[in-house]
């Protein structure tokens, strides 16, 4: 519509008199194209073929489909850039053509061509592919590789589909066998993803018709290809990307597709790690998709951990969602802890909430510790509350020790209360030692000393002395701020009590 306004074929006055919405404009456009297609055979063929096509058609495709019409490139260019067609057919890449919008293609196809003519157009594309299949001496055209079998399915050509996708035949030199369609797609794409998609379409058709023989054949082929991918060790995968073979180097995208089809979860994670350690720049969105699809939760968590430092900010929400979806608590904690240093502030509340839902206290403690250095001040009270909720003294101590350097002064009394409540002597002292330098830094927590001393004294002399040793920085600060003789008085009390009550 914007192009029509710019070209002057649609004026603002005319536009104001039109019914609202796109439909009226499209109906008028379709009627103009009805008239246009009577003026030029090349335009008629171009519009018809682009309308029936599922993707861009190249000049070679057009020449093969209508050799008597598209005799040279100039004929195609003239048709593409004719006044009416240029508004709706666009050029993509090097001499490939497609409708500018999928809805425009659908309207043109539905409004202009009755079902019988649409079937005839599909048939032309099916025969185009059949001609290649019968010979297979030339390289497989991109359009046929991507869409030919969809046209076959649209016409119900399942016998042809079955032959193309599942037939295993002798190689040209007679020394072995091959599946020609798999070989052709693999040679062009560097992976079996496209072929496996075609195989799955045939497989689903076989299931619908309860053709269990064909379904079994599809299953065996799919399993064989996945096993082949699984036999590829990480070091060899890296070498194929960085060094290659006589046929050339693998792309990072092709390597990811191989990983996606490996049957072993651990091998998948190992291969992702190997590519990253080798400095291979991966297509990050696809890499995250592959990692999320790994079946084993442990390997999936490891793959997310490997990817975490490399993911662009736009993908981090998806990575965090993937971590939260992991059912196993330990594996979920591994993924969350790895993501923590890389999350933007907006995602940290969600990460902290995820940490608090981890059932096993050890892993909850580990995740809180990983998050602690990155939490903004507004989230620290919640993090401290999460640490206090941990019943096991060892794991609560670890969480408090990780939080201690980041707590603002108003939260130190609460952290101190959480530490002195820990029953296990070593864990309590560990938490107190982590808090002591921060208690010493400001006079505000000094009001907590009397209560702390009474609580610690309840646990017996060895425990008290161990705890006081952990709190030595705070005791030194108290001496400077309140009584320089404090430490000598403590030493005297320890010596005399030891003599009196050995």
C-alpha positions as CSV (number, residue, x, y, z in Angstrom):
1,X,0.0,0.0,0.0
2,X,2.9,2.4,0.8
3,X,4.5,1.6,-2.6
4,X,1.1,2.3,-4.3
5,X,0.9,5.7,-2.6
6,X,4.4,6.6,-3.6
7,X,3.8,5.5,-7.1
8,X,0.7,7.6,-7.4
9,X,-1.5,4.6,-8.3
10,X,-3.3,5.1,-5.0
11,X,-4.1,8.7,-3.7
12,X,-4.9,9.7,-0.2
13,X,-8.4,10.8,-1.4
14,X,-9.0,7.3,-2.9
15,X,-7.6,5.7,0.3
16,X,-10.1,7.7,2.5
17,X,-13.0,6.3,0.4
18,X,-11.9,2.7,0.7
19,X,-13.4,0.3,3.2
20,X,-11.2,-0.2,6.3
21,X,-8.7,-3.0,6.5
22,X,-6.3,-4.7,4.1
23,X,-8.9,-7.0,2.4
24,X,-10.4,-4.4,0.1
25,X,-7.0,-3.3,-1.0
26,X,-5.9,-6.9,-1.7
27,X,-9.1,-7.6,-3.7
28,X,-8.4,-4.6,-5.9
29,X,-4.8,-5.6,-6.3
30,X,-5.9,-9.1,-7.3
31,X,-8.2,-7.7,-9.9
32,X,-5.4,-5.6,-11.3
33,X,-3.2,-8.7,-11.5
34,X,-6.0,-10.5,-13.3
35,X,-5.7,-7.9,-16.0
36,X,-1.9,-7.8,-15.8
37,X,-1.5,-11.5,-16.4
38,X,-3.3,-11.2,-19.8
39,X,-0.6,-8.8,-21.1
40,X,2.6,-10.9,-20.8
41,X,3.3,-14.6,-20.8
42,X,6.5,-14.0,-18.8
43,X,4.6,-12.1,-16.1
44,X,1.9,-14.8,-16.0
45,X,4.4,-17.5,-15.6
46,X,6.4,-15.6,-13.0
47,X,3.4,-14.8,-10.9
48,X,2.0,-18.4,-11.1
49,X,5.2,-20.1,-10.2
50,X,6.0,-17.7,-7.3
51,X,2.5,-18.1,-6.0
52,X,2.7,-21.9,-5.9
53,X,6.3,-22.0,-4.6
54,X,6.9,-22.5,-0.9
55,X,10.1,-20.4,-1.1
56,X,12.3,-18.3,-3.4
57,X,12.7,-19.6,-7.0
58,X,16.0,-18.9,-8.7
59,X,16.5,-17.9,-12.3
60,X,17.7,-21.5,-13.0
61,X,14.5,-22.8,-11.4
62,X,12.3,-20.6,-13.5
63,X,14.2,-21.5,-16.7
64,X,13.8,-25.2,-15.9
65,X,10.1,-24.8,-15.2
66,X,9.3,-22.7,-18.2
67,X,12.1,-23.0,-20.7
68,X,10.2,-21.7,-23.6
69,X,9.2,-18.5,-21.7
70,X,12.3,-17.7,-19.7
71,X,14.9,-18.1,-22.4
72,X,17.4,-15.8,-20.8
73,X,18.0,-13.7,-17.6
74,X,16.7,-10.5,-19.2
75,X,13.2,-12.0,-19.7
76,X,13.0,-12.7,-16.0
77,X,14.3,-9.3,-15.0
78,X,11.9,-7.5,-17.3
79,X,9.0,-9.5,-15.8
80,X,10.2,-8.9,-12.2
81,X,10.6,-5.2,-12.7
82,X,7.4,-4.6,-14.6
83,X,5.3,-1.8,-12.9
84,X,2.7,-4.0,-11.2
85,X,4.8,-7.0,-10.4
86,X,7.7,-5.0,-8.9
87,X,5.4,-4.0,-6.1
88,X,4.9,-7.5,-4.9
89,X,7.7,-9.8,-6.1
90,X,11.1,-9.1,-4.6
91,X,14.6,-10.3,-5.4
92,X,16.4,-12.2,-2.7
93,X,20.1,-13.2,-2.9
94,X,21.5,-13.7,-6.4
95,X,18.6,-13.8,-8.8
96,X,16.0,-15.5,-6.7
97,X,12.4,-14.3,-6.5
98,X,9.5,-14.6,-4.1
99,X,6.3,-12.7,-3.0
100,X,7.2,-10.0,-0.6
101,X,4.7,-11.3,1.9
102,X,3.3,-14.7,2.5
103,X,-0.3,-13.4,2.8
104,X,0.0,-11.8,-0.6
105,X,1.1,-15.1,-2.1
106,X,-1.8,-16.9,-0.5
107,X,-4.4,-14.3,-1.7
108,X,-3.0,-14.4,-5.2
109,X,-3.0,-18.2,-5.3
110,X,-6.5,-18.6,-3.9
111,X,-8.2,-15.7,-5.8
112,X,-6.6,-16.3,-9.2
113,X,-6.2,-20.0,-9.5
114,X,-9.0,-22.6,-9.1
115,X,-8.0,-25.9,-7.4
116,X,-7.4,-27.7,-10.7
117,X,-4.9,-25.1,-11.9
118,X,-3.2,-25.1,-8.5
119,X,-2.8,-28.9,-8.8
120,X,-1.3,-28.4,-12.3
121,X,1.2,-25.9,-10.9
122,X,2.2,-28.3,-8.1
123,X,2.6,-31.0,-10.8
124,X,5.1,-28.9,-12.7
125,X,7.3,-28.6,-9.6
126,X,6.9,-32.3,-8.9
127,X,8.0,-33.1,-12.4
128,X,10.9,-30.7,-12.1
129,X,12.2,-32.7,-9.2
130,X,11.4,-36.0,-10.8
131,X,13.6,-35.1,-13.8
132,X,16.5,-34.4,-11.4
133,X,15.9,-37.6,-9.5
134,X,15.9,-39.7,-12.7
135,X,19.3,-38.5,-13.6
136,X,21.1,-37.1,-10.4
137,X,24.2,-36.2,-12.3
138,X,23.8,-32.5,-11.7
139,X,23.9,-30.8,-8.3
140,X,20.6,-30.7,-6.5
141,X,18.9,-27.2,-6.9
142,X,18.3,-25.4,-3.6
143,X,14.6,-25.1,-4.1
144,X,14.2,-28.8,-4.9
145,X,16.3,-29.7,-1.9
146,X,14.1,-27.7,0.5
147,X,10.6,-28.0,-1.0
148,X,10.3,-30.7,-3.7
149,X,9.0,-33.3,-1.3
150,X,6.4,-30.9,0.1
151,X,5.0,-30.5,-3.4
152,X,5.0,-34.3,-3.7
153,X,3.1,-34.6,-0.4
154,X,0.6,-31.9,-1.5
155,X,-0.3,-34.0,-4.6
156,X,-0.3,-37.3,-2.6
157,X,2.8,-38.6,-4.5
158,X,3.7,-40.8,-1.6
159,X,5.1,-43.7,-3.7
160,X,7.6,-41.2,-5.2
161,X,8.2,-39.8,-1.7
162,X,8.9,-43.2,-0.4
163,X,11.3,-44.1,-3.1
164,X,13.2,-40.8,-2.8
165,X,13.5,-40.8,1.0
166,X,13.9,-44.5,1.9
167,X,15.4,-46.3,-1.0
168,X,19.0,-47.6,-0.5
169,X,20.7,-48.3,-3.8
170,X,24.2,-49.2,-5.0
171,X,26.7,-46.4,-5.3
172,X,27.8,-45.2,-8.7
173,X,31.1,-47.1,-8.5
174,X,29.3,-50.3,-7.3
175,X,31.5,-50.6,-4.2
176,X,28.8,-49.9,-1.7
177,X,25.3,-48.6,-1.1
178,X,23.8,-45.2,-0.3
179,X,20.6,-43.3,0.3
180,X,20.8,-40.8,-2.6
181,X,18.5,-38.1,-1.1
182,X,20.4,-38.2,2.2
183,X,23.7,-38.0,0.4
184,X,22.5,-35.0,-1.7
185,X,21.1,-33.1,1.2
186,X,24.1,-33.8,3.4
187,X,26.5,-32.6,0.7
188,X,24.6,-29.3,0.4
189,X,23.8,-28.7,4.1
190,X,26.6,-30.4,6.0
191,X,24.1,-32.2,8.3
192,X,21.3,-34.7,8.3
193,X,18.7,-32.3,9.8
194,X,16.9,-31.6,6.4
195,X,16.9,-35.3,5.5
196,X,15.6,-36.3,8.9
197,X,12.8,-33.8,8.5
198,X,11.9,-35.5,5.1
199,X,12.1,-38.9,6.7
200,X,9.9,-37.8,9.6
201,X,7.2,-36.6,7.1
202,X,7.2,-40.0,5.4
203,X,7.3,-41.8,8.8
204,X,4.2,-39.9,10.0
205,X,2.4,-40.8,6.8
206,X,3.3,-44.5,7.3
207,X,2.0,-44.3,10.9
208,X,-1.3,-42.8,9.8
209,X,-1.8,-45.6,7.3
210,X,-0.5,-48.3,9.8
211,X,2.2,-49.2,7.3
212,X,4.4,-50.7,10.0
213,X,6.9,-52.1,7.5
214,X,7.7,-48.6,6.2
215,X,7.6,-47.2,9.8
216,X,10.2,-49.7,10.9
217,X,12.4,-48.9,7.9
218,X,12.2,-45.2,8.8
219,X,13.0,-45.9,12.4
220,X,16.1,-48.0,11.4
221,X,17.3,-45.3,9.1
222,X,16.8,-42.5,11.7
223,X,18.5,-44.5,14.4
224,X,21.5,-45.4,12.1
225,X,22.1,-41.7,11.3
226,X,21.9,-40.7,14.9
227,X,24.4,-43.5,15.9
228,X,26.7,-42.2,13.1
229,X,26.6,-38.7,14.6
230,X,27.2,-40.2,18.1
231,X,30.3,-41.9,17.0
232,X,32.0,-38.6,16.2
233,X,34.4,-37.7,19.1
234,X,34.6,-34.0,20.2
235,X,38.2,-33.6,19.0
236,X,37.4,-34.8,15.5
237,X,34.3,-32.5,15.4
238,X,36.6,-29.5,16.2
239,X,39.1,-30.6,13.6
240,X,36.3,-30.8,11.0
241,X,35.4,-27.3,11.7
242,X,38.8,-25.8,12.0
243,X,40.8,-27.9,9.5
244,X,38.2,-29.8,7.4
245,X,38.6,-32.5,4.8
246,X,39.4,-32.5,1.1
247,X,35.8,-31.5,0.6
248,X,36.2,-28.4,2.8
249,X,35.7,-27.3,6.4
250,X,32.5,-27.9,8.2
251,X,30.5,-24.8,9.3
252,X,29.8,-24.2,13.0
253,X,26.1,-24.6,12.1
254,X,26.7,-28.0,10.5
255,X,28.6,-29.1,13.6
256,X,25.7,-28.1,15.8
257,X,23.3,-30.1,13.7
258,X,25.5,-33.1,14.2
259,X,25.4,-32.5,17.9
260,X,21.6,-32.2,17.8
261,X,21.3,-35.7,16.4
262,X,23.7,-37.5,18.6
263,X,22.0,-40.1,20.7
264,X,24.2,-39.6,23.8
265,X,23.5,-36.6,26.0
266,X,26.9,-36.6,27.6
267,X,28.6,-36.7,24.2
268,X,26.4,-33.7,23.1
269,X,27.5,-31.6,26.0
270,X,31.2,-32.6,25.5
271,X,31.1,-31.6,21.9
272,X,29.6,-28.2,22.7
273,X,32.3,-27.7,25.3
274,X,35.0,-28.7,22.8
275,X,33.8,-26.3,20.2
276,X,33.7,-23.4,22.7
277,X,37.1,-24.2,24.1
278,X,38.5,-24.2,20.6
279,X,37.2,-20.7,20.1
280,X,34.6,-21.7,17.5
281,X,32.0,-18.9,17.1
282,X,28.7,-20.7,17.2
283,X,25.3,-19.5,15.9
284,X,24.2,-18.8,19.5
285,X,20.5,-19.0,19.1
286,X,20.8,-22.5,17.5
287,X,23.4,-23.5,20.1
288,X,20.9,-22.7,22.9
289,X,18.2,-24.6,21.1
290,X,20.4,-27.7,20.8
291,X,21.4,-27.4,24.5
292,X,17.8,-27.1,25.6
293,X,16.9,-30.2,23.6
294,X,19.5,-32.5,25.3
295,X,17.7,-35.3,27.0
296,X,19.8,-35.9,30.1
297,X,19.3,-33.2,32.7
298,X,22.9,-33.3,33.8
299,X,24.3,-33.0,30.3
300,X,21.7,-30.3,29.5
301,X,22.8,-28.3,32.6
302,X,26.5,-28.7,31.6
303,X,25.8,-27.5,28.1
304,X,23.9,-24.5,29.4
305,X,26.9,-23.8,31.8
306,X,29.3,-24.0,28.9
307,X,27.3,-21.6,26.8
308,X,26.5,-19.1,29.6
309,X,29.6,-16.9,29.2
310,X,29.1,-16.6,25.4
311,X,25.4,-16.0,25.0
312,X,24.4,-12.5,23.8
313,X,22.1,-10.6,26.3
314,X,19.0,-11.2,24.1
315,X,19.3,-14.9,24.7
316,X,19.8,-14.9,28.5
317,X,16.1,-14.9,29.4
318,X,15.7,-18.0,27.3
319,X,18.8,-19.6,28.9
320,X,17.4,-18.8,32.4
321,X,14.1,-20.3,31.4
322,X,15.9,-23.4,30.3
323,X,17.7,-23.7,33.6
324,X,14.5,-23.3,35.6
325,X,12.9,-26.1,33.6
326,X,15.5,-28.7,34.7
327,X,13.7,-31.0,37.1
328,X,16.7,-32.4,38.9
329,X,17.6,-30.0,41.7
330,X,21.4,-30.6,41.5
331,X,21.4,-30.1,37.7
332,X,19.2,-27.0,38.0
333,X,21.6,-25.5,40.5
334,X,24.5,-26.2,38.2
335,X,22.9,-24.3,35.4
336,X,21.7,-21.4,37.6
337,X,25.1,-21.0,39.2
338,X,26.8,-20.9,35.8
339,X,24.4,-18.3,34.5
340,X,24.5,-16.1,37.6
341,X,27.6,-14.0,36.7
342,X,26.2,-13.2,33.2
343,X,22.6,-12.3,34.0
344,X,21.5,-8.6,33.7
345,X,19.9,-7.0,36.7
346,X,16.4,-7.4,35.3
347,X,16.7,-11.2,35.4
348,X,18.3,-11.6,38.9
349,X,15.0,-11.6,40.8
350,X,13.8,-14.5,38.7
351,X,17.1,-16.3,39.2
352,X,16.9,-15.8,43.0
353,X,13.3,-17.0,43.0
354,X,14.5,-20.1,41.1
355,X,17.3,-20.7,43.7
356,X,14.8,-20.6,46.6
357,X,12.7,-23.4,45.0
358,X,15.6,-25.8,45.0
359,X,14.7,-28.5,47.5
360,X,18.1,-29.9,48.4
361,X,19.8,-27.5,50.8
362,X,23.3,-28.1,49.6
363,X,22.4,-27.1,46.0
364,X,20.3,-24.2,47.2
365,X,23.3,-23.0,49.2
366,X,25.6,-23.3,46.2
367,X,23.2,-21.4,44.0
368,X,22.8,-18.6,46.5
369,X,26.5,-18.4,46.9
370,X,26.9,-18.1,43.1
371,X,24.3,-15.4,42.9
372,X,25.5,-13.4,46.0
373,X,28.2,-11.2,44.3
374,X,25.8,-10.2,41.5
375,X,22.7,-9.3,43.5
376,X,21.7,-5.6,43.7
377,X,21.0,-4.2,47.1
378,X,17.2,-4.5,46.9
379,X,17.5,-8.3,46.5
380,X,19.9,-8.8,49.4
381,X,17.2,-9.0,52.1
382,X,15.5,-11.8,50.2
383,X,18.8,-13.6,49.7
384,X,19.6,-13.4,53.4
385,X,16.1,-14.7,54.2
386,X,16.7,-17.6,51.8
387,X,20.0,-18.3,53.6
388,X,18.3,-18.3,57.0
389,X,15.7,-20.8,55.7
390,X,18.5,-23.4,55.2
391,X,18.2,-25.8,58.2
392,X,21.6,-27.6,57.8
393,X,24.3,-25.6,59.5
394,X,27.0,-26.4,57.0
395,X,25.1,-25.2,54.0
396,X,23.6,-22.2,55.9
397,X,27.1,-21.3,56.8
398,X,28.3,-21.4,53.2
399,X,25.5,-19.2,52.0
400,X,26.0,-16.7,54.8
401,X,29.8,-16.6,54.1
402,X,29.1,-15.9,50.4
403,X,26.6,-13.1,51.3
404,X,28.7,-11.5,54.0
405,X,30.9,-9.2,51.8
406,X,27.9,-7.9,50.0
407,X,25.5,-7.1,52.9
408,X,24.7,-3.5,53.7
409,X,25.2,-2.5,57.4
410,X,21.4,-2.7,58.3
411,X,21.4,-6.4,57.4
412,X,24.5,-7.4,59.4
413,X,22.6,-7.9,62.7
414,X,20.2,-10.3,60.9
415,X,23.1,-12.2,59.3
416,X,24.8,-12.3,62.7
417,X,21.7,-13.8,64.3
418,X,21.5,-16.4,61.6
419,X,25.2,-17.4,62.1
420,X,25.1,-17.7,65.9
421,X,22.0,-19.9,65.7
422,X,24.0,-22.6,63.8
423,X,24.4,-25.6,66.1
424,X,27.5,-27.2,64.4
425,X,30.6,-25.6,65.9
426,X,32.8,-25.5,62.8
427,X,30.0,-24.2,60.6
428,X,29.0,-21.5,63.1
429,X,32.6,-20.3,63.4
430,X,33.0,-20.3,59.6
431,X,30.0,-18.0,59.2
432,X,31.1,-15.8,62.1
433,X,34.6,-15.5,60.6
434,X,33.1,-14.4,57.3
435,X,31.0,-11.7,59.0
436,X,33.6,-10.5,61.5
437,X,35.5,-8.0,59.1
438,X,32.2,-6.4,58.2
439,X,31.0,-6.2,61.8
440,X,34.3,-4.5,62.6
441,X,34.0,-1.9,59.9
442,X,31.3,0.2,61.4
443,X,30.2,0.8,65.0
444,X,26.5,0.1,64.3
445,X,26.6,-3.7,64.9
446,X,28.4,-3.2,68.3
447,X,25.0,-3.2,70.0
448,X,24.7,-6.9,69.0
449,X,27.8,-7.9,70.9
450,X,26.2,-8.4,74.3
451,X,23.5,-10.7,72.9
452,X,26.0,-12.6,70.7
453,X,28.3,-13.2,73.6
454,X,25.5,-14.6,75.8
455,X,24.3,-16.9,73.1
456,X,27.8,-18.2,72.2
457,X,28.6,-18.8,75.9
458,X,25.8,-21.4,76.1
459,X,27.7,-23.9,74.0
460,X,30.6,-24.5,76.4
461,X,34.1,-23.1,76.6
462,X,35.8,-24.8,73.7
463,X,33.0,-23.7,71.4
464,X,33.1,-20.1,72.8
465,X,36.8,-19.8,72.4
466,X,36.6,-21.1,68.8
467,X,33.9,-18.6,68.0
468,X,35.7,-15.7,69.7
469,X,38.8,-16.5,67.6
470,X,36.6,-16.3,64.5
471,X,35.3,-12.9,65.7
472,X,38.8,-11.5,66.4
473,X,38.5,-8.6,63.9
474,X,35.4,-7.5,65.6
475,X,36.9,-7.8,69.0
476,X,39.9,-5.7,67.9
477,X,37.5,-3.1,66.6
478,X,35.6,-3.1,69.9
479,X,38.8,-2.6,71.8
480,X,39.7,0.4,69.7
481,X,36.2,1.9,69.9
482,X,35.4,1.2,73.5
483,X,38.1,-0.2,75.7
484,X,41.8,-0.7,74.8
485,X,42.2,-3.3,77.5
486,X,39.5,-5.5,76.2
487,X,41.8,-8.1,74.6
488,X,44.1,-8.3,77.6
489,X,41.1,-8.7,79.8
490,X,39.9,-11.6,77.6
491,X,43.3,-13.3,77.7
492,X,43.3,-13.0,81.5
493,X,39.8,-14.5,81.8
494,X,40.7,-17.4,79.6
495,X,43.9,-18.2,81.6
496,X,42.3,-17.9,85.0
497,X,39.2,-19.9,84.1
498,X,41.4,-22.6,82.6
499,X,43.3,-22.9,85.9
500,X,40.1,-22.9,88.0
501,X,38.1,-25.3,85.8
502,X,40.6,-27.3,83.7
